[in-house]
Amino acid sequence: MTQKKIAVFVGSLRKESFNRKMAKVLTALAPESLMLEIIEIGGLPLYDQDYDDEGTPPSVWTVFRECVKSFDGVLFVTPEYNRSVPGVLKNALDVGSRPYGQSVWGGRPGAVVSVSPGAIGGFGANHHLRQSLVFLDVPTMQQPEAYIGGAAKLFDVNGNITNETTREFLRRFMEAFAAWVTKNSKKP
Ligand SMILES: Cc1cc2nc3c(=O)[nH]c(=O)nc-3n(C[C@H](O)[C@H](O)[C@H](O)COP(=O)(O)O)c2cc1C
């Protein structure tokens, strides 16, 4: 069995982020066919096309782009900010999408999980992110969807999921994602 490498992007920078906790839970629940790694995006300078046009991209952009290219798939775990995608995550998408014609996203199978203390589980962010992923040619898993609400009550002090039903749903979500990656992966 060839293990598929999945880059995980968390749309929150705060230390106690529910989404970061969720990313760690998903890493632990993933089947053996997947190897997940969180890729940090908080240090990426805001995208400015002048740097690419002048051939002087910040080195952290270049490192980030090469890093994403080395993965087989992508998993986004994000909060909702003002009914949309947090700027830090959108910036990472933008940085990876340029220079024009050299996007690192295309063809890498993906999935989206949104997590919020609110009742609708970040639905708006989840779907705005999917809009960008359509354009970026990331084949994004449609089912199961993952809008995780009530996040403030979801984790114990060690970051474990306290609710067995949710835990089982997340395990099945990762199984489905593993199958999705195998089916849609460019690499054998
Ligand atoms: C700028 C800002 C905008 C927010 N907008 C929304 C929103 O539209 N919908 C929502 O459910 N929660 C919203 N929230 C609350 C976040 O869901 C909450 O802070 C959550 O804990 C952030 O995710 P994290 O725990 O991973 O940092 C917002 C928070 C911030 C800081």
The ligand as an SDF file (V2000), in Angstrom:
LIG
                    3D

 31 33  0  0  0  0  0  0  0  0999 V2000
  -13.2770   38.0860   12.8970 C   0  0  0  0  0  0  0  0  0  0  0  0
  -14.1900   36.9980   13.3660 C   0  0  0  0  0  0  0  0  0  0  0  0
  -15.3500   36.7350   12.6690 C   0  0  0  0  0  0  0  0  0  0  0  0
  -16.1890   35.6750   13.0580 C   0  0  0  0  0  0  0  0  0  0  0  0
  -17.2840   35.3780   12.3160 N   0  0  0  0  0  0  0  0  0  0  0  0
  -17.9710   34.2280   12.5530 C   0  0  0  0  0  0  0  0  0  0  0  0
  -18.9840   33.7790   11.6660 C   0  0  0  0  0  0  0  0  0  0  0  0
  -19.2960   34.3730   10.6510 O   0  0  0  0  0  0  0  0  0  0  0  0
  -19.5900   32.5910   11.9360 N   0  0  0  0  0  0  0  0  0  0  0  0
  -19.2570   31.8490   13.0390 C   0  0  0  0  0  0  0  0  0  0  0  0
  -19.8370   30.7780   13.2370 O   0  0  0  0  0  0  0  0  0  0  0  0
  -18.3220   32.2750   13.9230 N   0  0  0  0  0  0  0  0  0  0  0  0
  -17.6540   33.4280   13.6960 C   0  0  0  0  0  0  0  0  0  0  0  0
  -16.6690   33.8460   14.5490 N   0  0  0  0  0  0  0  0  0  0  0  0
  -16.4080   33.0810   15.7800 C   0  0  0  0  0  0  0  0  0  0  0  0
  -15.4720   31.9250   15.5060 C   0  0  0  0  0  0  0  0  0  0  0  0
  -16.2270   30.8300   15.0050 O   0  0  0  0  0  0  0  0  0  0  0  0
  -14.7610   31.5100   16.7970 C   0  0  0  0  0  0  0  0  0  0  0  0
  -13.9480   32.5770   17.2400 O   0  0  0  0  0  0  0  0  0  0  0  0
  -13.9600   30.2430   16.6080 C   0  0  0  0  0  0  0  0  0  0  0  0
  -13.5080   29.8060   17.8690 O   0  0  0  0  0  0  0  0  0  0  0  0
  -12.7980   30.4740   15.6680 C   0  0  0  0  0  0  0  0  0  0  0  0
  -12.1680   29.2500   15.3670 O   0  0  0  0  0  0  0  0  0  0  0  0
  -10.8850   28.7420   16.1640 P   0  0  0  0  0  0  0  0  0  0  0  0
  -11.3730   28.2850   17.5300 O   0  0  0  0  0  0  0  0  0  0  0  0
  -10.3470   27.6310   15.3790 O   0  0  0  0  0  0  0  0  0  0  0  0
   -9.9320   29.9140   16.3200 O   0  0  0  0  0  0  0  0  0  0  0  0
  -15.8340   34.9020   14.1920 C   0  0  0  0  0  0  0  0  0  0  0  0
  -14.6550   35.1970   14.8970 C   0  0  0  0  0  0  0  0  0  0  0  0
  -13.8410   36.2030   14.4780 C   0  0  0  0  0  0  0  0  0  0  0  0
  -12.5400   36.4690   15.2340 C   0  0  0  0  0  0  0  0  0  0  0  0
  1  2  1  0
  2  3  1  0
  2 30  2  0
  3  4  2  0
  4  5  1  0
  4 28  1  0
  5  6  2  0
  6  7  1  0
  6 13  1  0
  7  8  2  0
  7  9  1  0
  9 10  1  0
 10 11  2  0
 10 12  1  0
 12 13  2  0
 13 14  1  0
 14 15  1  0
 14 28  1  0
 15 16  1  0
 16 17  1  0
 16 18  1  0
 18 19  1  0
 18 20  1  0
 20 21  1  0
 20 22  1  0
 22 23  1  0
 23 24  1  0
 24 25  2  0
 24 26  1  0
 24 27  1  0
 28 29  2  0
 29 30  1  0
 30 31  1  0
M  END
$$$$
